[in-house]
Amino acid sequence: MGQRQQRLVKRGCRAWLGWWVALLCLIGSGCVFEDSTSESPAKSEQQRARATTLVRVAAAADLKFAFEDLITAFAQQHPEIEVQVTYGSSGNFYAQLLQQAPFDLYFSADVSYAQKLVEAGRADPGSLSTYAIGRIVIWVPQDSTIDVERLGVQALLDPAVQKIAIANPQHAPYGRAAESALRSLGVYSAVESRLVFGENIAQAAQYVESGAADVGILALSLALAPAMADKGRYWPVPQDAYPQMEQGCVLIQGASDPGAAQLFQAYVLGTDGQRVLSRFGFQPPGA
């Protein structure tokens, strides 16, 4: 073998070795790729050690704060089950679940998405349930000069309001509710050009909380959450201004542990779970 060929072989070996070293470093550091909307309540090492079953949940973004409390309470009764939640828009989750996304339970902000999964053969018909009725509010930061409590929907017409954050109506039920309310209250045409869309209702809340928008039409559950309650003021949008927001859940076909998933679903639908949801402004099914 000539000297030039030997140099090329050595160079290739070094590159190959460097690639494997980098890969081993990644494996050793525990790097993982996950959806940016993924959120799970913190668990102690002791709780994780006792947990023997994982229940993977796809949940509407309006449930983020309520579920953190609810899952903590559930873990006290079922320390053997770890509930891992990914939050996002109901429409996006519906599309992902049609394509076999790896979830065991689906909590949608619109029961029709859960019904469609049943019709598509992707969910257990007997598990389909309405777990809550959602509500929307017009929310402004605490230091805003806009008197939203007094002005109500007219607050959106204030000249100081340049951007109004809502969830994207194309795939977020709370965005559709906001758009419907704006139309029925007669202000849609006046504010349409000022609407900015979050991927889901949690992102819409981030826009207005951070100052990227002046006002937001948000889920009441987010406005009441401890993380936001002291940061803003709101006006409840009349419930007859938008279609009733029936939120539904369903067990996904092929769940890794259907029994554990059903236990969590039953807890949400039961007295203890409903008590937690009511603290965050959700009304019980049938209200």
TIGU-307684 format. One record per residue (C-alpha): residue in three letters; x, y, z. Coordinates in steps of 0.001 Angstrom, whole numbers, plus 524288, in hexadecimal, padded with zeros to 5 digits. Layout:
<nodes>
alaXYZ;...
</nodes>
This chain:
<nodes>
met800008000080000;gly8059980D637FC1A;gln807BA81875805CD;arg7FC438203580024;gln7F31381498801ED;gln7F7F28128780FD0;arg7F51E820C181323;leu7E74781F8B80DAD;val7E4A88132D81586;lys7E9AF8197C82212;arg7E158825A081F9A;gly7D53F81D2581D6D;cys7D7C28157C829E3;arg7D926821F1831CD;ala7CC4A8272B82C5B;trp7C58481A4282F11;leu7CAE3819D483CEC;gly7C6F58280483F6E;trp7B91B8254283AFA;trp7B7C4819CA84442;val7BD888217784FA6;ala7B37D82C3F84D60;leu7A88E8224E84CCF;leu7ACE081BD48596E;cys7AD788291D86018;leu79F8782BD985C17;ile79B0F81EAD8611F;gly7A2678209086DCD;ser79C9882DED87017;gly78ECB828A186E72;cys78B0B831DB86360;val77D4082FA385E5B;phe774A9836088544D;glu766F9839CD8587B;asp75B9D84275854AC;ser75DBB8506685956;thr750128507985F49;ser75323844E28680A;glu751028478C8766B;ser7508783DF1881BE;pro74EE9840DE89031;ala75B6083F2C897DB;lys75C828323E89F04;ser7658482F058AA37;glu76F8B824618A842;gln7681681C348B21D;gln75B7F81D848AA39;arg7627D819F189DA5;ala7688380E208A42A;arg75B158094D8A868;ala7548880BE489B47;thr753B27FF8C8932D;thr74A4C8040E88897;leu74ADD80FB987F73;val73E748160487A23;arg740F281F3B86EC1;val736F282A1286D44;ala7347A833B88623E;ala72D4D83F3586860;ala727D784C3E863E4;ala73041857B786829;asp7257885D83870AE;leu7274E851FE87A07;lys7358D854BE87D1A;phe7343985AAF88AA9;ala72830852FF88ED1;phe72EA68462988B0A;glu73AE184945892BA;asp732B28499A89F33;leu72A2A83E5589AF1;ile7358483549897A0;thr73C1D838318A493;ala72FB38342B8ABB2;phe72E32828168A325;ala73C2F823D98A611;gln739328239C8B498;gln72EC78194B8B22C;his7362F8120F8A775;pro744D3813688A9AC;glu74706807DD8A09C;ile7425880FCB894E4;glu749F581AFA88EC4;val741BF8241B88654;gln7499382AFB87BBF;val7427B83602874B6;thr7453183D2686811;tyr73D5E849BA8665B;gly739A884FD285964;ser72E72852FF85043;ser7236F8491984F88;gly722FF8495D840AE;asn731778468883F42;phe7308083B3B848CB;tyr724D9835D484149;ala72CD7835A9834C0;gln7386282F4783BB5;leu72FE7824DE84209;leu72A4982134834D5;gln7386081E5583100;gln73AC18155083CA7;ala7411D81F4B845C7;pro74580818288523E;phe73B5981C8685C30;asp7324C814E086519;leu7282881F608683F;tyr7235D82B778612C;phe71D388370886841;ser717F48406585E0A;ala7126684E1185FA4;asp707EA849F7855D7;val700EB83D07857CC;ser6FEA183BF48491E;tyr70D16838DE846F5;ala70C0B82D7885076;gln6FFA3828E4849A0;lys706868293A83C7E;leu7116E820A3841D4;val70735816B0845DA;glu701128174183858;ala70E868153E8323F;gly710BE8092383A86;arg71BE380F6F8420A;ala715188103484F46;asp70CB7807BC8581D;pro6FE4880B5C8563E;gly6FACC807A586425;ser704A981123869D6;leu6FF9D81D57862F8;ser6FBB18274086D6A;thr6F982835C186F68;tyr701EA839FD87AD8;ala6FF92848BE87B90;ile6F9AD85501875A1;gly703BE85F7887266;arg7023B86E44872D0;ile7095A879D986CD6;val70CF58874487233;ile712CE893E686D1C;trp71F848959287495;val728DC8A11787631;pro735828A24F87E04;gln7344F8A80588B9E;asp73B3E8B49F887C3;ser732C18B6FD87BBE;thr72B668C3E787B55;ile71FAD8BD1C87526;asp7143A8BB6C87E82;val7102B8AE3C8793A;glu7075A8AB18884C4;arg6FEE68B700881DB;leu6FFD18B7A28730C;gly6FE5F8A93987012;val6FF858A63386197;gln7002E8B4C885E94;ala70DBB8B492864A0;leu712838AE7585801;leu70EF58BB01850BA;asp717BC8C37785932;pro721E48CA9085098;ala72C908C58285997;val729A28B79385555;gln732698B473849D7;lys732D98A59C84AE2;ile728E289BE28500E;ala72DB088E1785298;ile724F88825185056;ala727A78740084D8E;asn727DE8702083F45;pro719A886D2C83B83;gln71E068636C83135;his721B28591B83B2C;ala71F4185EBA848CF;pro7116085E3084E75;tyr7140486A078570A;gly717C3871AB84AF3;arg70AE986E0384479;ala70384871F5850B4;ala70A8587F1E850EE;glu707A0881B58429D;ser6F96587DD984469;ala6F810886ED85026;leu6FE148925B848C3;arg6F4568906C83DCA;ser6E86888ECE84664;leu6EC2D89A9E84EAA;gly6ED708A2DE84260;val6FBD18A6B0842E4;tyr7027289CDD839DD;ser703B18A5B182DF4;ala7095A8B09983656;val713EE8A82E83C87;glu716C589DE78321C;ser7231F8A4A182D42;arg728988A50983B14;leu727348969D83E21;val7339088EAA8406F;phe732D087FF084172;gly7396D876F284B0B;glu73B7C868B78476F;asn732DE8656585314;ile72C3286C9F85E30;ala7383F86BD5866F0;gln740828728785C99;ala7361887D0985AE2;ala7370487F5F86986;gln745D28807186886;tyr7446E88AE085E10;val73C4C893E686681;glu74353890C187332;ser750768941686D03;gly74B988A0AF866D1;ala74BFE89BAC858D9;ala73D3E89E34858A3;asp7353F8A83B86022;val7294A89FD0862B8;gly726508915C86206;ile71A088893B860F2;leu71E0487DEF86990;ala718D88720887098;leu713548754E87DF5;ser71B65869F188337;leu727E88712787FB9;ala7233287E2C88539;leu7204A877948924A;ala72D0E8700989307;pro7365B8748D89DCB;ala740BA8774A89389;met738058819188D15;ala72DC1885A18970F;asp736038909989CCC;lys73B298951B88FA7;gly72E9C899818894C;arg7203689D2E88976;tyr7152B8979F8816F;trp707168989D87CFF;pro6FF6F88BE487B75;val6F9CC88AF386DBF;pro6EB34887CE86EA4;gln6E94C8795E86C30;asp6DE5487BC18628B;ala6E7EA88320859C9;tyr6EE9E8769485525;pro6EAF686830853B3;gln6EBE38606586031;met6F99285AE88618B;glu6F78284CA3864EF;gln704CB846B286788;gly706328381786555;cys70F9282D1086854;val7119A81F89862CC;leu71A4A8138E86462;ile722EA8115385883;gln722C3804038520B;gly72F447FC9B854C7;ala731F980396861A0;ser73DF97FDC886819;asp736957FB38874CB;pro727E67FD55872EF;gly724FD7FA6888126;ala72E18804F988655;ala7293480EB087C27;gln71B2180BED87FF3;leu71E7680E4488E3A;phe7236881BDE88B13;gln717D881EDE8823B;ala70E7C81A6E88CE1;tyr7157982328896A6;val713C482F1988DE4;leu7055982C0188C27;gly70345828FB89A8C;thr70076831BE8A619;asp70EA5834C88A98A;gly7128C837F189B94;gln7068F8405289939;arg70952847CD8A5B5;val716CB84B6F8A0A1;leu7118184F5289338;ser70711857ED8996F;arg711A385FB58A08E;phe716D4863868933B;gly709B68681688E04;phe7056D85BC888702;gln6F7138587B88842;pro6F2D284A5B88A00;pro6ED5A842F287E4E;gly6DF388462787BBB;ala6DFF0853848824F;
</nodes>
